[in-house]
Amino acid sequence: MSAIHSKDTGPEVYFRKLLFAKGIRYRKNVSYVPGHPDLYLKKYNTAIFVNGCFWHRHSGCKYAYMPKSRLDFWENKFEKNRIRDDNVREALANAGIRQLVIWECTIKKMKKNLNLRDETVEAVVKFLNNDASYIEF
């Protein structure tokens, strides 16, 4: 567990590099934005979260499995994570900050499939340039 980091994870760094290559500039782990998003794009008033499927319980994802031991601990842990995510989403919406969530499994697929990578990055750019308030990939 000590090897699991909350900042500068592999998927987060990969996604940051893709955005930077597109000319999109950001701030990392901004403390004054509710939820301390992984990336904050002030120009677009958008918070970006690169969520791990296991920790944030991505529904229907093979990476969001339940450990075999200490079930009570894990169920409690995952429920607290889910409640915190909901509270952060609500606080950001109340503050008028747009939200983009990209899941770890999407990043893994993007690394294997360059067409998917390009399509996803273009969809992110399209989201940033329209007035939608929330999207997940």
C-alpha angles and dihedrals in degrees: 000000000000090000091062111097128199095204132051095010119174095256091046094051091047092052093045091055091052091052093046090051088055090054095254112142124202147166122241125233096346109201098203093059116082111259094017093253120219088240132014122195106199093185090059096030087233133144116206123201122191099202127198110230093221098050099038095039101238101206115239093010122131090220092060094076125149116245115242098230134053092021094173091055094048096045090051092046094049093046091053090049091051092048091049091050091051091049092049091048090052094046091051092048090050089050090051093243117146118231135215122182120192117188126223092238090057090053090050090051091047091055090055099040118047092190090056089047092054093044092050094048090049090049089052091050090048090050091051091052097049130061102252113131103208138024138162130204 
